[in-house]
Amino acid sequence: MKRFYQFYLIAFVLLSDFVMFAQPGDDDGGGGLEGDDTPAAPIDGKLIWLAIAGILFSLYYFKSKKQKA
């Protein structure tokens, strides 16, 4: 049960980040797609390096886990 509470707390902290930094909506009910929209945020070019680092970390983790077993 303690693990469930830890998971719940971590999930709450990580997911509350989206709510705290969300931009307020200004929906006027018109439903139009054209207008004074803010420009879309670009996808960061460094995202591929983050993915590579994640893959390398997972390979390292599973390799070290396999050696212990």
Secondary structure, DSSP 8 states (H G I E B T S, - for coil): -HHHHHHHHHHHHHHHHHHHT-------S---S-SS--------TTHHHHHHHHHHHHHHHHHHHHHH-
